[in-house]
Amino acid sequence: MSEIINNRQQRLLLLKSMILKINSGETPEKVKQEISALLKEVPYEDVVAVEQELFEEGANRDNMLELCDLHSDALKGIMSQGISRKEIPGHPVHTFKRENQALRREISFARKIFAEVGQMDDESPAGELLLRLHSHFNALMDVEKHYQRKENLLFSFLEKYGITGPSSVMWGKDDEARALLKDAIAVLKESHNASAGEGKAIIEISLQAALKATEEMIYKEEEILFPMAMDTLKEEDWFEVARQSDEIGYCLFVPTEEWKPEAMESELEDLNGIKGKVSLPTGSFTLKELTAVLNTFPFDVTFVDKNDYVRYFSFGKERIFQRNKAILGRKVQFCHPPSSVAVVEKILDDFKQGRQEKAEFWINMRGKFIFISYYALRGENGEYLGTVEVTQDLTRLRALEGERRILSYDEQKETEKK
């Protein structure tokens, strides 16, 4: 027994034979008992090596996708992550894990509502609870940015080191989770007036599967993917993952600290574009200047691209509606409460089809008069480029009367007062 445990080649052969047993129809529970009896625990890198070997031997990707969850079931509780790894705030893996914590919270909230619906009489109205569920599933859709960073950044670097099999399967499982979440949202959109009986059916048929798929992926990431990536990627690889992550955006969590590889500190200023120029048709700015200009305007600006993803928001001193970086890369429809999504979609569709160029709203909020404008952005040939939202507090301007022609500052700086 000890020679099997201590001889990696024998361990891999045994593990491979066990996985092939599952592929042939053996139950995960029985295989798990056999693995546990023979190996006690399985290092995660052995699982990766066996999956990679099966792919290199021509294993069918679709079959591996179907069997992936069974493999995971057989290994739960007996898979070892090896050495303990220190998590550094701002490092991509730290961010991925904090996002997973936030996803688990949303899943937990949703399951509590499942239980509430389950205790209701079938004929009772459940619209309010299903509306709350809709909000939590909207939040879960933020996982798209988590998956995109993983697939387009992390997997790319793993491929550089010849690791393709596990990431190929995981990408397929991501797609399954995406599809289940989208189906769940589509069902919830039509369920705001449903009875408890209908709600129970919706939960059983659609929502439970979406939560399970999301939860299973969290397990696969934290037990296999992240340890493998930490052992494989170099610091310069992680720096590139971190540097490019902002462009895609974050999922329900925004890193507040910037991770900087010690060996690359001196290069960061140039890489962040601080010394470069942003050239425009009528002039240019440094990145620092342009950021200051946009954040000094007396209104809030949010840009949504032609595919409905939020790509930018200004960050002035007194924001009217709070924003954080978690909305970047998120579908704008999921940044609004379910009750207002239809209006958002109507505006976007009218802009895309060229039926309208702007939409305006004004509201009274906390004693302020707020003016909200949406503008269609178009290229030189009239093609739709996206939408800009401009939000202004017009309370003071509406109260102005007469004229002011003499210089007079409304506010004095503290240094001048002294």
LINWOGI-V587713 format. One record per residue. N is the residue number from 0. SS is DSSP state (hx for helix, st for strand, lp for the rest). PSI is psi in whole degrees, 0 to 359 (* if undefined). BURIAL is # if it has 9 or more other C-alpha atoms within 8 Angstrom, else .. Layout:
n->{N,N}
ss->{SS,SS}
psi->{PSI,PSI}
burial->{BURIAL,BURIAL}
//
This chain:
n->{0,1,2,3,4,5,6,7,8,9,10,11,12,13,14,15,16,17,18,19,20,21,22,23,24,25,26,27,28,29,30,31,32,33,34,35,36,37,38,39,40,41,42,43,44,45,46,47,48,49,50,51,52,53,54,55,56,57,58,59,60,61,62,63,64,65,66,67,68,69,70,71,72,73,74,75,76,77,78,79,80,81,82,83,84,85,86,87,88,89,90,91,92,93,94,95,96,97,98,99,100,101,102,103,104,105,106,107,108,109,110,111,112,113,114,115,116,117,118,119,120,121,122,123,124,125,126,127,128,129,130,131,132,133,134,135,136,137,138,139,140,141,142,143,144,145,146,147,148,149,150,151,152,153,154,155,156,157,158,159,160,161,162,163,164,165,166,167,168,169,170,171,172,173,174,175,176,177,178,179,180,181,182,183,184,185,186,187,188,189,190,191,192,193,194,195,196,197,198,199,200,201,202,203,204,205,206,207,208,209,210,211,212,213,214,215,216,217,218,219,220,221,222,223,224,225,226,227,228,229,230,231,232,233,234,235,236,237,238,239,240,241,242,243,244,245,246,247,248,249,250,251,252,253,254,255,256,257,258,259,260,261,262,263,264,265,266,267,268,269,270,271,272,273,274,275,276,277,278,279,280,281,282,283,284,285,286,287,288,289,290,291,292,293,294,295,296,297,298,299,300,301,302,303,304,305,306,307,308,309,310,311,312,313,314,315,316,317,318,319,320,321,322,323,324,325,326,327,328,329,330,331,332,333,334,335,336,337,338,339,340,341,342,343,344,345,346,347,348,349,350,351,352,353,354,355,356,357,358,359,360,361,362,363,364,365,366,367,368,369,370,371,372,373,374,375,376,377,378,379,380,381,382,383,384,385,386,387,388,389,390,391,392,393,394,395,396,397,398,399,400,401,402,403,404,405,406,407,408,409,410,411,412,413,414,415,416,417}
ss->{lp,hx,hx,hx,hx,hx,lp,hx,hx,hx,hx,hx,hx,hx,hx,hx,hx,hx,hx,hx,hx,hx,hx,lp,lp,lp,lp,hx,hx,hx,hx,hx,hx,hx,hx,hx,hx,hx,hx,lp,lp,st,st,hx,hx,hx,hx,hx,hx,hx,hx,hx,hx,hx,hx,hx,lp,lp,lp,lp,hx,hx,hx,hx,hx,hx,hx,hx,hx,hx,hx,hx,hx,hx,hx,lp,lp,lp,st,st,lp,lp,lp,lp,lp,lp,lp,lp,lp,lp,lp,hx,hx,hx,hx,hx,hx,hx,hx,hx,hx,hx,hx,hx,hx,hx,hx,hx,hx,hx,hx,hx,hx,hx,hx,hx,hx,hx,lp,lp,lp,lp,lp,lp,st,lp,hx,hx,hx,hx,hx,hx,hx,hx,hx,hx,hx,hx,hx,hx,lp,lp,hx,hx,hx,hx,hx,hx,hx,hx,hx,hx,hx,hx,hx,hx,hx,hx,hx,hx,lp,lp,lp,lp,hx,hx,hx,hx,hx,hx,hx,hx,hx,hx,hx,hx,hx,hx,hx,hx,hx,hx,hx,hx,hx,hx,hx,hx,hx,lp,lp,lp,lp,lp,st,hx,hx,hx,hx,hx,hx,hx,hx,hx,hx,hx,hx,hx,hx,hx,hx,hx,hx,hx,hx,hx,hx,hx,hx,hx,hx,hx,hx,hx,hx,hx,hx,hx,hx,hx,hx,hx,lp,lp,hx,hx,hx,hx,hx,hx,hx,hx,hx,hx,hx,hx,hx,hx,lp,lp,lp,lp,lp,lp,lp,lp,lp,lp,lp,lp,lp,hx,hx,hx,hx,hx,hx,hx,hx,hx,hx,lp,lp,lp,lp,lp,st,st,st,st,lp,lp,st,st,st,st,hx,hx,hx,hx,hx,hx,hx,hx,hx,hx,lp,lp,lp,st,st,st,st,st,st,lp,lp,lp,st,st,st,st,st,lp,lp,lp,lp,lp,lp,lp,lp,lp,lp,lp,hx,hx,hx,lp,lp,lp,st,hx,hx,hx,hx,lp,lp,hx,hx,hx,hx,hx,hx,hx,hx,hx,hx,hx,hx,hx,hx,hx,lp,lp,lp,lp,lp,st,st,st,st,st,st,st,st,lp,lp,st,st,st,st,st,st,st,st,st,st,st,lp,lp,lp,lp,lp,st,st,st,st,st,st,st,st,st,st,lp,hx,hx,hx,hx,hx,lp,lp,lp,lp,lp,lp,lp,lp,lp,lp,lp,lp,lp,lp,hx,hx,hx,hx,lp}
psi->{312,327,330,315,321,344,109,320,319,322,316,318,318,314,319,317,324,317,321,331,318,317,334,0,358,146,145,324,316,317,321,318,318,315,316,320,323,322,347,299,161,118,140,326,336,321,315,314,319,316,317,319,319,321,317,335,1,19,138,127,319,320,319,323,315,325,352,314,326,320,316,317,321,337,352,131,347,5,133,140,4,221,150,136,132,132,126,122,135,336,142,321,320,317,314,317,323,325,319,323,317,322,318,322,314,320,317,316,316,319,327,322,324,314,320,315,320,335,355,155,144,328,350,145,135,15,319,318,321,329,320,319,319,317,318,323,327,317,320,332,344,346,342,318,323,312,320,319,320,311,316,340,298,312,325,319,326,321,326,331,16,11,106,328,301,320,327,316,316,322,318,321,327,314,323,316,318,310,319,321,319,318,318,316,318,320,316,328,328,10,15,344,20,156,169,323,316,322,318,320,318,316,313,316,322,310,320,318,322,317,319,317,319,318,318,322,323,316,313,322,311,334,333,301,308,315,318,315,319,325,345,311,146,169,320,331,313,325,319,320,313,317,323,354,323,322,326,320,176,164,103,11,137,120,131,349,142,126,129,116,132,321,347,9,315,340,347,326,313,320,328,1,16,324,351,174,143,109,132,165,332,22,191,160,158,162,321,318,315,318,317,319,310,326,353,339,142,37,161,138,133,133,129,126,180,343,13,17,136,123,341,147,145,163,67,174,324,86,145,309,127,139,154,170,346,338,344,130,4,144,130,331,330,2,1,154,148,327,339,2,322,321,316,314,325,314,311,318,318,322,315,323,357,14,333,160,338,158,137,143,153,139,157,122,119,44,8,151,111,128,124,124,141,131,136,131,132,149,184,329,12,1,144,127,340,192,140,130,128,124,127,145,108,11,309,318,323,337,353,143,159,217,160,112,353,139,125,121,133,329,141,139,152,324,326,325,327,*}
burial->{.,.,.,#,#,.,.,.,.,#,#,#,.,.,#,#,.,#,#,.,#,#,.,.,.,#,.,#,.,.,#,#,.,.,#,#,.,#,#,.,#,#,#,#,.,#,#,#,#,#,#,#,.,#,#,.,.,.,#,.,#,.,.,#,#,.,#,#,#,#,#,#,#,#,#,.,.,#,#,#,#,.,.,.,.,.,.,.,#,#,#,#,.,#,#,#,#,#,#,#,.,#,#,#,.,#,#,.,#,#,.,.,#,#,.,.,#,.,.,.,.,.,.,#,#,#,#,.,#,#,#,.,#,#,#,#,#,#,#,#,#,#,#,#,#,#,#,#,#,#,#,.,#,#,#,#,#,#,#,.,.,.,#,#,#,#,#,#,#,#,#,#,#,#,.,#,#,#,.,#,#,#,#,#,#,.,#,#,#,.,#,#,.,#,#,#,#,#,#,#,.,#,#,#,.,#,#,#,#,#,#,.,#,#,#,#,#,#,.,#,#,#,#,#,#,#,#,#,#,.,.,.,#,.,.,.,#,#,#,.,#,#,.,#,#,#,.,#,#,#,#,#,#,#,.,.,.,.,#,.,#,.,.,#,.,.,.,.,#,#,.,.,#,#,.,.,#,#,.,.,.,.,.,.,#,#,#,.,.,#,.,.,.,#,#,.,.,.,#,#,#,#,#,#,#,#,.,#,#,#,#,.,#,#,.,#,.,.,#,.,.,.,.,.,.,#,#,#,#,#,#,#,#,#,.,.,.,#,.,.,#,.,.,#,#,.,#,#,.,#,#,.,.,.,.,#,.,#,#,.,.,.,.,.,.,.,.,#,#,#,#,#,#,#,#,#,#,#,.,.,.,.,.,#,#,#,#,#,#,#,#,#,#,#,#,.,.,.,.,.,.,.,.,.,.,.,.,.,.,.,.,.,.,.,.,.,.,.}
//
